[in-house]
Each structure stands twice: as C-alpha cells, then as structure tokens.
Amino acid sequence: MEPGFTGTKARYCPNCHYPLLQGASFCSECGQQYTTGKQTLWMLLKALVGSALNIDSRLLLTLRHLCVPGKLTLEFFKGHHRRYMHPIRIFLLMAVVHFAVLSWTLAEVRDKITEAQETRKLNLYRRTFWAELDSAQAKVLALFPQPIAAQALDSLRSNLGGYEVTDSTQLLYYNPSTKKIEYRSIDSHDVLMLPTAKLTDKYGFKDPVVRFQVSQWLRILLKEGGNFLNFILGNLAWMVFLMMPALALLLKLLYIRRGKYFVEHLVFSFHYHTFSFLAFTLAILLTPGLISLSLESTPSESAPPSDVWVSVAFIAVMVYLFVALRRVYQQGYVKTFVKFCIINFSYIFIFLISLALTLVVGALLF
C-alpha cells in the first residue's frame, strides 16, 4: 500500500502535509506526531513534560562530556549533534550563568562604590555649609563681641562635627588637538554644584570630544559608579564571545597542516570557554564571601583563604586546554606544549587589549 493511504483514506501530516506511511504515528519528514489538531489537557501536559525532560537530558549529557577535555568537540565532528546542545547555545547559557553569579558576588563592591560616592557628596555639602557658617560667625562676632557669643558659636561648631577635605577631582581625557592623554584638576565643589555644561565652560573645555569625555567621567566617578560596574559586566560576555574568532584563527595558524576547517577550531574555542565559565562559576560559588574578604583591610586570621578554589579552577582550565589540544589535534607532548604556551601568551595579549577596549568604549557609551 502506498504511503498516505490506510484502506481507502489518505493521511497527511498536518504540519508539512507529507504523506504518512501506513500505521505510522509520526511524520517521516518533519517528525511531528499525527494529530487531528485537538488535544486534551493530559496530552498537553505530557508534551510539556517530555520536552522539558529532553532538554534536561541533553544539558546534563553535554555538561558531563564537556568535563572530559576534547570529548565534546570530537563528538560534534563525528556527527553526534542531536544528543548534545549546540556549541554556541551551551556557551551563551554558561556565559549568562557565570556573569549572573559574578554580578551577584560583586553586589558588595557596588554598595561600597555607591557609599563612597554618597560620602563624597556629603563632604562637599558640608564644605559649602562650613564656608557659609564661617561667614555668618564673623558677622555675629562683629555684632556681639562678648565672650559668651564666641563660646556659643564654638560649642555649635563642636556639636556639628567636621568634614573631610576633598578639594579636587583628577580627570584624565584624550585631547584630539594635542593628540595626548591629559589630566586636569577640578575643584570638587564645582563638580557637585555646577551643571556639566557650565563646568566644562568654566574650565575651558572647548573641544566637543573633550567635553563629552569629561561629562562621562564625572558621571561615572561621582554619580553612577555602581551602575557602570553592572554595565561593564554585561558587556564582558559579548567581549568574550567576540574573542572566539580570534582564538579560532590562532588555532588555525598553529595547526594549519592538520587540514581542519576554521569552524572546527571555532567549535573547539566555544567548548573550551564553556568549560572555563563552568569552572570559575563553581569556584565563585564554593568561595562564600570571596569579594568581602578581599575588601577587608585586616582580615581575620581564622578566615579561610579566599583564592583557593579560584586557583584550583585556574589550574583545571590550564590542564583542560593542554589535554584537549592533545586529543583533538593528535600531536605529541612537546609540540602540544609549545603551542599551548603560544596560545596562552597570545590569549593574554588578546584578552587585555579586548578588556581595555571594552572599558573605554563602555565608559563612552554608558
């Protein structure tokens, strides 16, 4: 009997309209189960649970094989695609998890930045108040030269307390006219009290590029430093993502005689960075109070070392890279070690350049 017929009645897939084989419950073209379109609540829940369990099983299998250096890359190029998550998808998933955990860990740093900025503002307001108080005190003593008036004013000043001296703010900026990095000392009182446009006019910032840089730095340093940290963390994930082709190109040049396509090196790069995200995420989670310990000026002697798990993760990532290079590219220990060193030195250089560009561009676009 021909496909699509059961007795005298033809059956077609409701999704792609492909003829169904006799007695078949699933379409051989698109894989959808045959249905009249009507579904019971039980069928709906069954499909939902089945879909969720399928995603979970693929994720767990992907993470398990990811922990074996090079295995996931080799499996991918054996054609085993359906059983694992796509390299870019698992990379993005672990990047989101990693930077979410990192952002949560850095919450105390953000709070301290905000607190420092608020303290600076308070000191500047106190400085203005004390200047006005000094002027008023001189006028009162001129009108009432009696000793009791001076004693009362001294008592008032003692009860009000003082303020920390914050005379100036140092700003760095690039000057297009001189083609140099310059710095300017700006009175902190002007920074707080004057609008940005009037402040740039007062200090002679004529160039629009310089004016823009100054306004951005003032916003970051004195107003929204905590938000800037969140902004940079969000951009770091994209920075690492954009670094993937650079590392893949480096691998292509180092293993040009192996005859591998660029995409094979790219998949290796995604899998390696996914494992790195996983390792450092676990290290952060296993080190409670990592950031708070580093911020303490005099940590307790009984406090555990804050960098043990981070060091373990770093060593694990280095060992993982070496073993993965050996397994995927099938070269001897000496050649692999030499190329391993070249990759690490080049990667550090690429990472630092990318980080600097991310910070500068982030500061300009914030």
Phi and psi in degrees as a GROMACS rama.xvg file:
@    title "Ramachandran Plot"
@    xaxis  label "Phi"
@    yaxis  label "Psi"
@TYPE xy
-74.0466  154.526  GLU-2
-59.573  142.4  PRO-3
94.969  -4.59483  GLY-4
-121.911  135.341  PHE-5
-126.273  101.562  THR-6
74.5553  -114.84  GLY-7
-109.738  -0.996731  THR-8
-107.228  125.692  LYS-9
-81.3682  144.625  ALA-10
-122.859  135.544  ARG-11
-129.332  150.589  TYR-12
-65.456  126.25  CYS-13
-67.3596  -14.5815  PRO-14
-89.8169  -52.8168  ASN-15
-114.914  -0.528623  CYS-16
61.8466  31.6482  HIS-17
-87.942  140.589  TYR-18
-62.2262  134.222  PRO-19
-88.8687  142.475  LEU-20
-68.6653  159.006  LEU-21
-60.8731  124.207  GLN-22
77.1784  2.42792  GLY-23
-75.8151  139.263  ALA-24
-98.3928  -15.0599  SER-25
-126.732  148.585  PHE-26
-74.8617  131.238  CYS-27
-77.0606  -8.53909  SER-28
-94.2138  -52.1979  GLU-29
-111.15  -11.2756  CYS-30
86.057  -0.388528  GLY-31
-75.5288  143.893  GLN-32
-70.8971  140.758  GLN-33
-69.1007  132.806  TYR-34
-153.199  153.907  THR-35
-81.1401  -5.72823  THR-36
105.331  -21.1195  GLY-37
-91.2716  135.885  LYS-38
-133.963  141.877  GLN-39
-85.0656  168.039  THR-40
-61.0008  -38.3928  LEU-41
-63.1665  -42.1503  TRP-42
-64.7081  -38.4041  MET-43
-65.1039  -46.4541  LEU-44
-66.1185  -37.886  LEU-45
-63.0718  -41.723  LYS-46
-66.9958  -38.1702  ALA-47
-64.8459  -47.5098  LEU-48
-64.5094  -41.4344  VAL-49
-62.6662  -40.2524  GLY-50
-65.9704  -42.5661  SER-51
-65.0441  -43.8196  ALA-52
-65.7042  -34.4902  LEU-53
-65.4854  -41.6363  ASN-54
-64.5027  -43.8443  ILE-55
-62.6107  -41.7811  ASP-56
-66.099  -38.9848  SER-57
-66.6822  -40.6933  ARG-58
-64.3894  -46.3355  LEU-59
-64.2358  -41.8404  LEU-60
-65.2854  -39.8442  LEU-61
-63.2867  -45.7641  THR-62
-66.7868  -37.2598  LEU-63
-64.6828  -45.1998  ARG-64
-77.0093  -22.9776  HIS-65
-63.6527  -32.1324  LEU-66
-73.4079  -10.0396  CYS-67
-96.8794  113.523  VAL-68
-53.9299  123.374  PRO-69
82.9278  -15.0399  GLY-70
-63.6692  -45.322  LYS-71
-65.5954  -37.101  LEU-72
-65.9569  -43.7848  THR-73
-64.2832  -40.7516  LEU-74
-62.7056  -39.7201  GLU-75
-62.174  -41.8841  PHE-76
-88.3049  3.93578  PHE-77
-87.0679  -4.96284  LYS-78
94.7204  7.01773  GLY-79
-85.2398  76.1761  HIS-80
-94.3547  -39.515  HIS-81
-68.3637  -28.914  ARG-82
-82.7315  -12.2499  ARG-83
-121.139  159.385  TYR-84
-73.6486  149.872  MET-85
-61.3949  141.797  HIS-86
-53.9735  -41.9934  PRO-87
-71.5843  -36.2833  ILE-88
-67.1001  -44.4793  ARG-89
-69.6348  -32.4959  ILE-90
-63.1239  -48.7813  PHE-91
-64.4052  -37.8259  LEU-92
-62.0677  -48.5338  LEU-93
-69.5382  -31.533  MET-94
-65.0825  -42.7497  ALA-95
-63.0985  -44.8531  VAL-96
-62.925  -44.8878  VAL-97
-61.803  -49.6955  HIS-98
-74.1465  -24.8338  PHE-99
-67.0891  -44.5108  ALA-100
-64.9339  -41.2594  VAL-101
-64.1394  -40.5111  LEU-102
-64.6348  -41.7366  SER-103
-62.8234  -39.0784  TRP-104
-68.0895  -34.0883  THR-105
-85.6765  9.6075  LEU-106
-58.7086  -38.4485  ALA-107
-67.2412  -35.5153  GLU-108
-64.071  -43.6871  VAL-109
-60.739  -41.4402  ARG-110
-62.6288  -40.3977  ASP-111
-68.4763  -36.7573  LYS-112
-63.5147  -45.8946  ILE-113
-63.2348  -41.1833  THR-114
-63.6226  -41.5078  GLU-115
-64.5107  -39.4216  ALA-116
-66.6099  -40.5593  GLN-117
-66.3527  -38.0424  GLU-118
-64.3897  -39.6216  THR-119
-63.2868  -43.4938  ARG-120
-62.5408  -42.5815  LYS-121
-61.7058  -42.2361  LEU-122
-62.6494  -37.9656  ASN-123
-67.6392  -39.2566  LEU-124
-65.7067  -39.9034  TYR-125
-64.1306  -37.5349  ARG-126
-61.7865  -43.271  ARG-127
-63.4261  -42.3859  THR-128
-62.351  -43.2873  PHE-129
-67.3657  -33.8881  TRP-130
-63.4726  -42.2576  ALA-131
-68.0657  -36.2469  GLU-132
-65.9708  -40.9309  LEU-133
-60.3157  -41.7921  ASP-134
-65.155  -42.1084  SER-135
-67.4866  -36.8704  ALA-136
-64.3147  -39.5628  GLN-137
-63.0838  -39.2785  ALA-138
-68.5798  -39.7043  LYS-139
-65.9313  -43.4659  VAL-140
-67.39  -29.3785  LEU-141
-68.9186  -35.0913  ALA-142
-82.1563  -34.9309  LEU-143
-127.165  83.7457  PHE-144
-75.44  0.453339  PRO-145
-62.7578  146.849  GLN-146
-58.1587  -33.0279  PRO-147
-65.9046  -31.1787  ILE-148
-66.8791  -42.1789  ALA-149
-65.1278  -39.6788  ALA-150
-64.1481  -40.3206  GLN-151
-64.149  -42.5414  ALA-152
-67.0788  -38.7369  LEU-153
-64.0503  -39.0125  ASP-154
-64.4685  -40.5288  SER-155
-61.9656  -44.7449  LEU-156
-64.1258  -37.4874  ARG-157
-65.5158  -40.8266  SER-158
-71.028  -30.3149  ASN-159
-74.7113  -23.8476  LEU-160
79.6875  179.295  GLY-161
-110.741  -155.532  GLY-162
-152.086  155.409  TYR-163
-81.1554  141.47  GLU-164
-76.4047  118.696  VAL-165
-128.222  77.8999  THR-166
-74.2173  -37.6554  ASP-167
-145.095  160.832  SER-168
-122.048  127.941  THR-169
-92.2989  127.319  GLN-170
-120.972  134.265  LEU-171
-104.629  140.946  LEU-172
-158.051  157.91  TYR-173
-94.4323  126.753  TYR-174
-100.417  109.549  ASN-175
-62.7818  -30.1331  PRO-176
-69.856  -39.2284  SER-177
-95.9379  -11.4764  THR-178
56.6796  40.8432  LYS-179
-135.939  157.764  LYS-180
-83.8387  121.742  ILE-181
-120.287  164.037  GLU-182
-135.525  152.051  TYR-183
-138.284  137.755  ARG-184
-93.1358  122.201  SER-185
-117.612  135.674  ILE-186
-60.8592  126.841  ASP-187
-62.6663  -30.9711  SER-188
-63.4953  -40.4543  HIS-189
-66.5471  -37.3582  ASP-190
-59.3279  -41.3687  VAL-191
-79.5053  -40.6992  LEU-192
-91.6138  -26.6955  MET-193
-96.7014  142.127  LEU-194
-61.9266  155.706  PRO-195
-57.7628  -41.0899  THR-196
-63.721  -43.3368  ALA-197
-69.7177  -35.0344  LYS-198
-64.8688  -45.6464  LEU-199
-64.3638  -33.8402  THR-200
-68.1415  -43.6193  ASP-201
-61.1248  -37.8895  LYS-202
-96.1582  10.9113  TYR-203
74.9354  28.064  GLY-204
-83.9017  96.9662  PHE-205
-90.7829  -39.7118  LYS-206
-64.2257  129.914  ASP-207
-62.172  -32.3315  PRO-208
-66.4397  -43.0847  VAL-209
-66.1216  -42.2492  VAL-210
-59.7535  -40.9515  ARG-211
-65.7295  -44.0759  PHE-212
-61.1741  -44.4609  GLN-213
-62.7542  -43.6547  VAL-214
-63.6913  -37.9143  SER-215
-67.5748  -43.8148  GLN-216
-65.3951  -39.1101  TRP-217
-63.7354  -38.4228  LEU-218
-64.8709  -40.4266  ARG-219
-74.8275  -45.3827  ILE-220
-72.5089  -35.2879  LEU-221
-115.198  -13.8983  LEU-222
-123.303  -49.593  LYS-223
-131.846  46.4284  GLU-224
-63.899  -40.283  GLY-225
-64.1539  -42.3212  GLY-226
-66.1973  -33.4681  ASN-227
-64.3972  -37.324  PHE-228
-61.7462  -43.0426  LEU-229
-62.4645  -40.5294  ASN-230
-62.7836  -43.2164  PHE-231
-67.7183  -41.263  ILE-232
-59.7398  -39.2847  LEU-233
-64.77  -32.9993  GLY-234
-82.2082  -20.4385  ASN-235
-64.2814  -35.0837  LEU-236
-61.3359  -42.6054  ALA-237
-70.1066  -31.5307  TRP-238
-61.5831  -47.4596  MET-239
-64.1989  -39.0828  VAL-240
-61.3914  -42.315  PHE-241
-72.6789  -16.1943  LEU-242
-78.862  -15.9782  MET-243
-56.9767  -47.629  MET-244
-61.9224  -32.0721  PRO-245
-65.18  -44.7479  ALA-246
-67.4533  -38.2871  LEU-247
-62.404  -40.1953  ALA-248
-65.2859  -39.6161  LEU-249
-61.2056  -43.4854  LEU-250
-64.7502  -38.0803  LEU-251
-61.2094  -41.665  LYS-252
-70.0397  -39.2783  LEU-253
-72.1847  -30.1302  LEU-254
-118.23  38.9639  TYR-255
-64.6901  -27.4933  ILE-256
-80.2566  -9.22927  ARG-257
-78.1826  -12.2351  ARG-258
71.9023  23.4378  GLY-259
-88.7406  150.088  LYS-260
-76.5353  159.579  TYR-261
-58.6777  -37.5  PHE-262
-64.8026  -29.1927  VAL-263
-66.8937  -41.3915  GLU-264
-66.6202  -34.9937  HIS-265
-66.2778  -42.1601  LEU-266
-64.2258  -41.0499  VAL-267
-58.9946  -43.0408  PHE-268
-63.239  -42.6854  SER-269
-62.8489  -44.1426  PHE-270
-66.182  -39.85  HIS-271
-64.2556  -44.5097  TYR-272
-70.7418  -31.6426  HIS-273
-62.618  -43.4725  THR-274
-64.3859  -38.1263  PHE-275
-61.4012  -44.6554  SER-276
-59.3446  -44.4456  PHE-277
-62.1506  -45.6277  LEU-278
-63.7403  -46.7189  ALA-279
-74.3155  -28.3894  PHE-280
-64.3031  -45.9179  THR-281
-62.5774  -38.1818  LEU-282
-63.5473  -41.0813  ALA-283
-65.9052  -43.3661  ILE-284
-67.7426  -30.2074  LEU-285
-83.5403  -2.7933  LEU-286
-119.538  77.3271  THR-287
-63.789  138.024  PRO-288
73.8274  22.5153  GLY-289
-57.1045  -49.0571  LEU-290
-73.8885  -40.1503  ILE-291
-64.8326  -34.4643  SER-292
-66.4067  -39.401  LEU-293
-70.9554  -21.6316  SER-294
-86.9199  -15.3111  LEU-295
-72.7827  133.543  GLU-296
-73.8468  -34.8079  SER-297
-131.202  81.6384  THR-298
-64.0159  152.113  PRO-299
-67.3606  144.201  SER-300
-67.4495  -26.9816  GLU-301
-84.0065  -7.41428  SER-302
-69.9548  138.893  ALA-303
-69.7812  154.422  PRO-304
-57.7728  135.971  PRO-305
-86.2047  -10.4563  SER-306
-115.782  13.7874  ASP-307
-64.6011  -52.8572  VAL-308
-69.488  -31.7195  TRP-309
-65.4479  -40.3997  VAL-310
-64.7081  -41.0844  SER-311
-61.733  -43.3854  VAL-312
-63.1718  -40.3833  ALA-313
-63.0795  -44.7818  PHE-314
-63.6504  -42.0222  ILE-315
-61.1907  -40.7276  ALA-316
-66.4897  -39.5096  VAL-317
-66.1025  -45.5058  MET-318
-63.6009  -41.2995  VAL-319
-58.6169  -45.2473  TYR-320
-62.5837  -44.6711  LEU-321
-62.6726  -48.267  PHE-322
-65.8868  -39.7858  VAL-323
-64.0797  -40.5219  ALA-324
-60.8114  -41.4726  LEU-325
-61.8167  -45.7955  ARG-326
-74.4245  -39.3605  ARG-327
-79.1136  -40.6246  VAL-328
-100.387  -6.24927  TYR-329
53.8052  54.0662  GLN-330
-121.964  166.625  GLN-331
-69.0347  170.528  GLY-332
-63.5282  -41.3283  TYR-333
-66.7625  -50.2882  VAL-334
-61.1411  -42.0319  LYS-335
-63.6479  -39.5766  THR-336
-67.1592  -41.3588  PHE-337
-61.6498  -45.7517  VAL-338
-70.1854  -31.804  LYS-339
-60.5817  -43.3248  PHE-340
-67.2302  -41.9025  CYS-341
-62.1463  -43.0408  ILE-342
-61.8985  -42.8189  ILE-343
-67.3627  -45.6557  ASN-344
-63.3312  -42.9785  PHE-345
-66.4851  -38.2685  SER-346
-65.9655  -41.1882  TYR-347
-60.5565  -43.1089  ILE-348
-62.6708  -47.5424  PHE-349
-62.2093  -40.8954  ILE-350
-64.8022  -44.4059  PHE-351
-65.4983  -41.6575  LEU-352
-63.279  -44.5617  ILE-353
-64.8177  -39.5166  SER-354
-65.4722  -42.6822  LEU-355
-62.4769  -42.9771  ALA-356
-65.1297  -38.6454  LEU-357
-64.7773  -42.1551  THR-358
-65.2262  -44.233  LEU-359
-66.8832  -49.3754  VAL-360
-64.4456  -39.1895  VAL-361
-62.2899  -40.6714  GLY-362
-65.6192  -34.4547  ALA-363
-77.7707  -30.0421  LEU-364
-96.6556  -7.96821  LEU-365
